[in-house]
Amino acid sequence: MHDIRAIREDPAAFDAAMARRGMLRPSSEILAIDKVRRSKIAAAEAAQADRNTASKEVGAALAKGDDAKFERLRALVAEKKDEIARLEGEAAAEDARLRDFLLELPNVPHDDVPHGTDESENLEMHRWGEPPVFDFDPVEHFDIAGVMPGMDFETAAKLSGSRFVVLRGAVARVHRALAQMMLDIHTSENGLTETMTPVLVRDEPMVGTNQLPKFAEDSYATREGLWLIPTSEVTLTNTVRDSILDADSLPIRLTAHTQCFRSEAGAAGKDTAGMLRQHQFEKVEMVSIVHPDASEEEQKRMLRCAEGILERLGLAYRTVSLCTGDLGFGARRTYDVEVWLPGQNRYREISSVSTCGDFQSRRMNARFREGDGKPEFVHTLNGSGLAVGRTLIAVLEHGQTADGGVELPEELLPWLGGAKAITPEGLLM
């Protein structure tokens, strides 16, 4: 959420930043609401001052036996009480209106975010590895013979509908091994603290990490009013909600492996085949809560954490900086890591590493204090480290062989008990 004081002090700068998001002069409506809100607050404070003065004079009039003045002042006190209540109610309504308006506005892009309208204008930063060359036509993950016995979409459809999958045997074991590998590397080498969080949350955490109110249709809600998390960014980031942290406790670096749930309301017709876009999936998430001075370097560090997993697995990838037209709602800057998928003959996103500045912390009221100083808002960052299902897809497609088997990355073998391949029959060997 945005700082109303900053908008008030420099509306032109705010509008220029929002224009990069395709929004025209939102400050005019914001400041109009703010003006009414502040006028109501000022009027309530003036009425309170009048009431306080009249209350003091009531006693004096009574002591002097001035019944007429006493009755007039007593009526004025009652009148001002009603006026104060009305004005405070009107101010609260305008405050809620202002908050609702600000909650619907996206974050301000960082100055170095490339301008563009969609993903075609994202800026490639670098590539790592060479896409594998096959002496046969590679297929997508779900068409690999050795994968088919362990990747059952038909049974999943009977259980839950489209965009779900049942994994079995060797494929399920590789999927689990990938998640364990990611967690072990992030905790033992990258300095993140493993965290187990709920996957059901109240409204407030979803508001805090900007899934609500704007993107309610993209998530699943229960009859009891709880939300299934679309990512553990929601729970990990909100662990500091309504807190004032000691500056010495920063940075806080967390990771969690959870189920994630997305309705994909805006993705009809996209990637319907295979595991690429599912309603339920697993992700190893990274979240950092840092001092504002450290957020730039922290994003680079988190990016290397994500890229490092792919390098350990020998998976070719490229890293891009998202343009303004492709930037997520809560991000100031996002780097996407895109892994090469031989079956599609293209790079596909496997991690997004975003810095949000104080956008989320204002929504969560998450602050820190240095010494005896005034509390300040922390900066929050998040990134996939990695999407487990998409990593599985990349491993299967990179390692596919002409006979329908899959050669597995050597780096993954310790998490597979030394198994090196999936056979064309679907066995782990």
N, C-alpha and C positions, 0 to 999 in steps of 0.2 A: 504494500500500500504506500501511497505517496505522502510526503510531508506537506501538509497544507501551508505551513509557514514558508517553505521554500517556494511553493507555487505563488503565494501572495507577494513574496519579495521579488520574484523574477518570472512573471507569467510568460513573457516572450521566450525565454530559454526553455521553459516547460513545453510550450506549444511547438517549438522547433524540434524538440526531442520526440514528441508525440507524432509530429508530421512524418517522421521517419518510419513510424508504425502505420502510417496511412490515416491518422486521425487529425481532423481539422479543428484547431483552437478549442480544445476541451476546457481550457482555463476560464473562458468567459462564463460558462454555466457553473463551474466549480466556485468561482469567486462570487457569483450572484447568490448562490445558496449560502456561502460563507458570510456574505454581507448581511443577509437577513438573520442568520444564526447569531452573529455577533451583536446585531442591534437588539435582538430579543434578550440576550444575556445582559447587555448594558442597561436595558430598560428594567429588567428584573432587579439588577443591583441598585438602580436608582430608587425603585419602589421599596426595596428593603431598607435603604437608608432613610427614606421618608417614614417608614413604619417604625424604625428604631427611634427616630427623633420624636415621633408622636407618642410612642410608648413611654418615653422618659417624661414627657409633658403631662401625661395622664395622671401620674402620681402627684405632680406638683399642683395640678388643678384640683384634685380631690382634697389635698391638704389645705388649700386656700378656701375650700368650700364653694368653688366656682362650678356649680352643677352644669350649667349650660356648656361651658368649655369642656368639662369632663365628658359629657355625653357626645359632643362633637368630635373630640379626639378619639374616644372609644370607637365611634363609628368609623372614623378614618383608619384606625388600626385594623379593624375587621375588613374594611374595603381594600386596604393595601395587601392584606393577607391573601385575599381572593385574587387580586391582580398579580401578585408574585407567583402564585400557583399557576395561573393561566399563562404568564410569560415564560415560566420555567418549563411548562409543558410544551409550549410552542418552540422554545429553544431546543428542547430534547428532540422534538420531531424533526427540526431542521438539521440537527446534529446527526440523527439517524439517516436522513436523506443524503447528507453529505458523505457519510461513511459508505452508504450503499453505492453512491456514484463512484467513489474512489476505489471501492472493491472491484468494480467492473473494468477498471483501466489497467492495461498491461504495464509492465516495468519499462523504464527508460533504457533504450539501448546504449551500450558503451560507445564512446566516440569512434573506436576503431572497428566496430561491426560493419561489414560491407553492406552497402545499400543494394536492395534487390526486391523483387516481387515474389519469388518462389524459389524452390530448391535448386533450380537450374542456375541460379546466380550465386550459390554458395561458393566460397573461395577455398580452393584446395591448398593446404599448407605443406603436406609432404606425403610420401608413400613409403611403405616398408614391405620388403619381400617381393617376390615375383609370383604372379598367378601361376598355378601348376599347369604344365602342358601334358596332355594325354594323347596316347596313340589310338584313342577311340573317342566317340562322342560322349562327353560326360552328361549325366542326367541329374535331375533334382533329387533331393534327399529321399523323398517318398517313393521314388522309382528305382532305388538301388535294391537289388534282389535280396541281399543280406539284411537290409533294414526293414523290408516289408513285414516279416513276421513279428517284429517288435514295435511297430508303429501302426496302431489300429484306430483309424478314424471312423469306421463303420460302427464299431461297438460304442465308441464315445458319442456318436450321434444318437444312438438308441438311449444312452444314459442322459445326455445333456443337450443334444442339438448340435448345430454346426459350430465349427471353430473350437472344438475340443479334441483331445487325443488321449488314448490309452497307450502308455509305453510299457513294454514287457521285456524281460530277459536281458540280452546283451545291450540293447538300446537304452533301456532304463538304467542299467548299471553304468554305462558311459555318461549318461545325463547326470546321475548322482555324483560320479567321480569328478566331473567338471566343476560342479558347485563346491565340492569339498576342496578341490585344488585352489579355486579362487579364494575361498575363505582362509585357507591355510597360508597362502602367499600374502594376502592383505593383512593378516594378523601377525604373522611371524616376520615379514620383511618390510611391509609398508606402514606399520605403526598404527593400524586401525584396531579398535576394540570391538570384538564380536558381540553382537547384541541380538537377543531374541525378543521380538515385539508382537503384540496382538495384530491380527489382520482385520479386526473390526474396530471402528473408531466412531466417535461422536462428530457432530457438525464442526465443532471448533477446530480440531486438527486439520480437517479438510479445507476450512477457510484459511487457516494459517499458512498452508503450502499451496494456496491459490487454486485448488480444485473446485471449491465453492466460492461464490455462488454461480460463476459463469459456466462451469463445465459439469454440472450435475448430471446431464444426460449421458456423459461418458463413463459414469461409474454406476455401481450396483448398490442399492439401498435395501435394507431388511425391513420387515414389517415393524420391527421395534424402533426403527429410526436410526440404526447404525449403518455405517458405510463399509463396504469391503474395500480395502486399500488398493489403489491402482499401482502403488509402488511403496516400498518401505521408507522412501523419502518422507512420506507423511508422518510416520511414527517416529523415525529417528530424529527428524528436525524438531518435531514438537516436544521432544523430551525436555527442551529448555523453555517451553512456553511459560509465560507469566513468571519469569525468573530474573533475578539480578545476579549475574555470575561475577566471581572474582576474576580480574584480568589475568591473574597468574594461572587460572585453570584453562586458559585458552592456549592453543587450539584444542577443540574436542573433535576427535576423528572416530567415526563409527562405521561399522559395516554389519549388514544383516542379510541372510538368505531367507527369502519368504516367497510364499505364493502371492501372486498379484492378479488383480481382476479388472478388466476393462470391457465396457460394453461395445466399444468401437462404433459409437453411434454415427460418427462422421466418416466412417471408412467403408461404406457399403460398396461391395464389388471389388475391393482391393485385396490382393494376396489371399484369395480364398482357398487356394490349394496348399496342402502341407501345413507345417508348423510355424510358418513365418509370422502370422498375425492371429493370435489366439485370444479367446475371452479369459482364459486362465493360463497363467504361465509362471515361471520362476525366474527370479532375478537376484543377483548378489549386488546390493546397493552400497554406495559409499556416500557418507554425509560428513561435511566439515562445518564446524561452527567456530569462527575465528574473529580476531581483532580486525577492524576495518583496514588497518595498514598492511595486513598479511594476505588479504583475499586474492590479490593478483597472482602472487607466487603460489598460493594454495591451489588455484585452478590449474596451473601448469603441473604441479606435483600430482594432482589427481588424474590429470590426463595421462601422465606417464604410468601411473598405476594401471589404468585401463589398457593402454597400449602394450604394457609389459606382459600382460596375460596372453595376448594374441601372439606376441613374439615368442614366448615360451612354448606355445603350441605350434609355432611355425606357420601361422595363418597370415597370408598377405592382406594388408589393409591400407587404407588411406585415411588421413585426418583432414576435415574441412571445418572452416569457420562459417557458421550459419549466417546468412544475410538477414536483413531486417524483416523481409517478408516471410521467412521460414523460422524465425526466432520464437521460442516458446513464450507463453504469456508472462511467466514469472522471471524470466532470465534477462540479465543485462548482456551477457555474452555466452554463447554455447559453441563448444567444439564437438562435432560428431565424429566418432570413429566408425568407419565403414569397412566391413570385412568383405573379401572377395568370395563370391559364391559361384563356383564353376557351372552349376546347373542352370543358373540364370545368366551367366556370362556378364556379371556386373557386380559392383560394390553395393552392399546394403548395410544400413545402420545397425550397429551392435552395441553402441554406447553413446550417450550424450552426457557431456560434462559441462555443467552450467554454474556460473556465478550469479547470485541474485542480489548482491549488495545487501542493503537493509530492507528490501522490499518485503520479504517474508517476516523478518523479525519485528517490523512495525505491526504486521497483522497478528503476530503471536505475542507481542509485548515482551520480547526476549532481549534483555540488556546485560551490560557488564559495567563494572565500576573499577576505576584505577585509583587506589588509595582513598582519599577523602573526596574525590572528584564527583561530578554529576554523572549519573548513569547514562550510558550511550547504547545505541542499538548495535548488536553484533552483526556480522555478515555471515550469510549462509551459502553453502555450495553443495551441489549434489551431482552424482554421476553413477552410471551403471558400471559395475566392475566384475562380471559383465551380465548381459541377458543370457541366461543359461540355455534356453531353447535355441536361440539363434547361434550360440557358440556350438551347440550340438550339430546343428544344420551344417555349419562351416566345416567342422571336423569330419563329418560323414562325406560331404561333397569333395573336400580336398583329398581325402584318403581313399576314395573309391577306386576299385580296380576293374579291369576288363571283364573278369568273371563274376562280378556282382558282389565281391567282398569289400571290406574297408580296412585299410592299414591305419592304425591309430598312432597319434603323436607319441614319440618316445618320452617326452616330458610328462605325459599323463600316466605312464605305466605304474609308478609307485602307488597311485590311487586306484589302480585296477588289478592289484595283486600280480603285476608282471604281464598281464594279457596284452598282446600286441595287435590283435586284429579281430574283426567280425568276419566270420566265414560267409560264403555265399548262401549257406543254409540258415544264417542268423545266429550262430553260436559264437560266444566269446572265447578266443583261443590265445 
